[in-house]
């Protein structure tokens, strides 16, 4: 086994490098917003292209599979081709694909462009974490991590307002073209601010081809299986069975390969460090809890009150915009030796528990204004979880291990984001059917002569609306169980950690 090449010389932090970091942040946030916004407005896009729901699900599945797979290999590629050069190329490719998507002549072209855009967009969030871990000096490192936290708290919540803005009040093509100015600005700032590392093509002598094929193939099969499973009736579909079987075979082989490979994509040995294992576990489970702040209220208001995305927009903004202030504020608080980040996380979990308990009290009379106090709790609680867990997880990571940590954190976060959305969708479908059947049975038992009225559209609508109300309440209660698991992990896994310290003089 050959020794790894020596690390590059440290780069002094100044305003120029700061602008480069801002460029990477802009590109990473744009990637996340584009992913979520196009999913929200998918029905409008399909209508313009004359495509049906089935074709639309494949467009979403292909993009998600490409995006998660790219996160697996992006840090390795960035180190090999130089971080600056690689970041510029993928940012411009991401913007170019966005410019071409509205011009696609058919489904095949659109699908190809979305896959390419998913590959390029998936490379950007890992680069943000890699840059923060490598370049930021100790006294502002937590602020860089709080900027990365915006990709989990700010980006997903600002996507709905943008999607509704372009589809209801403007040209639908801006849904894709909105990323172009941000992409160009991000690429320009990266080119201006980030230092140019030399090419390290000698890394191809130890390239983990087996790991890349097994990991990307297994993740892609898993993502496609879970996103298409409900539509194709899960195990009754031969395609879903083969995809799940393929993922069940390739992913364990991938992990086994990574454990023994001299230059892996995933450095699984990092999981021996308790705080890093805690960060990975908590961040993946947090993807489920974050749905309570955006997806559940939006689904309730759309199904029960008939709200359009434009009317739901203020709820999402009430979580997104405060993050620009609250994330660095949390970083300031935990950037003190006397503050234990574990207690900050516990307080954030308590706040989200109160929010979910309040959401479980939802009735058919609730309107948008009734959710604002819940949104305020989510706006406060989410950064209190994400920012401290990033400090705990990355505090045990050496700067030269940043690419390994970035690949693991971002790949698993993106994968569990897909799994969380699918789990919520399936949960809502099952509980809605259950509640509808129970309500209809009770109506029939209360009054024997009611059966002829069950076809009445007014009664059917009320039953459906009440079923959605009960389903929303169930979803909030189910997330409390996830929070309980997060609390249990918090009580058992992490160790006391301190904020970044100045280097010790020799």
Protein Blocks (a to p, Z undefined) as FASTA:
>chain_A
ZZdddddddddddfklmmmmmmmmmmmmmmmmmmmmmmmmmmmmmmmnopafklmmmmmm
mmmmmmmmmmmmmmmmmmmnopklmmmmmmmmmmmmmmmmmmpcbfklmmmmmmmmmmmm
mmmmmmmmmmmmmmmcfklmmmmmmmmmmmmmmmmmmmmmmmmmmmmmmcfklmmmmmmm
mmmmmmmmmmmmpccddddfklmmmccfklmmmmmmmmmmmmmmmmmmmmnopmmpmklm
mmmmmmmmmmmmmmmmmmmpmbdfblfklmmpmklmmmmmmmmmmmmmmmmmmmmmmmmm
mmmnopafklmmmmmmmmmmmmmmmmmmmmmmmmcfklcfklmmmmmmmmmmmmmmmmmm
pcfkbcfklmmmmmmmmmmmmmmmmmmmmmmmmmmpcfklmmmmmmmmmmmmmmmmmmmm
mmmmmmmmmmmmmmmmmmmmmmmmmpmklmmmmmpmklmmmmmmmmmmmmmmmmmmmmmm
mmmmmmmmmmmmmccdddddddddZZ
